[in-house]
Structure formats: structure tokens, C-alpha cells
Amino acid sequence: MNGKVFSKLIFQHYGIELSARQTTWFAGDGKELRGTIQKGHTRGESIVQFVRHADRSVLCEGFFTGRKESEVKNKRALLDNFADNFDQCIQRLKEINFL
């Protein structure tokens, strides 16, 4: 099944219109640098990133380390910050002719 076609049919049937912001697909992932866990800590040096599917560009990234840092918690915080600044980011990308 073609997901794009299916979504389009559903949206047309129910009269749903989505903005470009609402149809942007991206993925979030985190990686830990091997060998960086310090004594007494449970996490080493880690990075989390969100990547836009359309062009594989990194939309935002964050770093964390320490005793009880959670990748999920950090991704949520990063996503909240990104959502708050999304319109500004899009405007800046248009200004530099990226979009």
C-alpha cells in the first residue's frame, strides 16, 4: 500500500487539510559514544538528532551525558524546543534559499 496515496484519500474523504508543517516527516535517534561512560555514571557522551525524511537534513540536535540521562527525555525536550522555534527555522531556511 502506498502511504501517501492512502493518506490523501483519507484526508480528502474527511475534508482534512494539513499545513506543510503538519506533513513534515522526520525521525529522531540517539547514539552513545562507545567507551565514554565515567565511573559511577550510567550514560556516556550521547547525541540525539532529528532528521527530516524529505532531504535527510538534521533539523536539530542535542547532547547529554551523566548518571540518569534518558534519550527519550532528551528527545522530548529537543522536540519541544524545535516545535517552539519551527516557524523561525523555516523562515531562516527560506532566507538562505534552502527551501
N, C-alpha and C positions, 0 to 999 in steps of 0.2 A: 504494500500500500504506500502511496506517495503522501507523506505527511503534509506537504504544502497544499496539495490539491484537497485533501480531506479537511484541513483547517479552513481553507477558503470556502468550501461547501457549507460547513457548519456555521461560519461567520455570516455568510450570505443568508442562510436559512433563518437564523435568529436575528438578523439585522445588526450584528455587532461590527463596529468599526474600531480598529486599533490604530494608534499612532505609531510612527516609526520607532519611538522609544519602547513601546509595548511589544513590538515584534522583533526586537534585537535579541538574538540568541547568543549566549555566552556560557563558558564553563569555568568553574573555579577548582583549583587544585593546590595542594601544598606539598612541599618536599623538604626533607631534613638533610642537612649536610652531614654525611657519614663521619663518625669519629669526633663530633663536636660536643657530645654530652659531657658536662663537667660533673665532678664528684658531688653527689647529693642532689643532683637535678634529674628530672625525668625527660627533659627535652633538650635537644641541641639547637644549633643555629638553624632556623627554618624560614622558608619563604612561602607566601601564599600569593597566587595571581589569579586574575580573572581575564580570560581571553575571549575576544569576540569571534564567533564562528565565521562570519562573512569574509573576513580578511586576515584572521589569525593574529590580530594585533592585541597586545597586552593593554587592557583598559586601566587596570590599577593593580598595584602590588603592595604587599606589606611584609614585614619581617617580625619574628618573635623568637624568644629563647627563654629558658628558665625551668622552674620547678613544675608548675602545673599548667602551663600554657596549652590551650587547646586550639587545634587547627580550625575546628568548626566555629568556635567562639571568635577567633580572629577573622575568619572569612565573613562572618555575620557583621562584625564591626566595620570591616573594609567595605562590604556591600552597602551598609547603611551610609557610610561616608560618601561612597560613589554615587548612590541614589540622590543624596542631598546636593551633589555637585554635577549631576549628569548634564543638565542644560548648559551649564557653563563650559563643560568639557566639549560638548557638541559644537557650541559656538566657536570655541578656540580652534577646533579641528577644521571648521569651515573657513576660518580666517587664514589658516595656513594652507588652504586648498587641499586638505587631506580628504575631505568629504565633498 
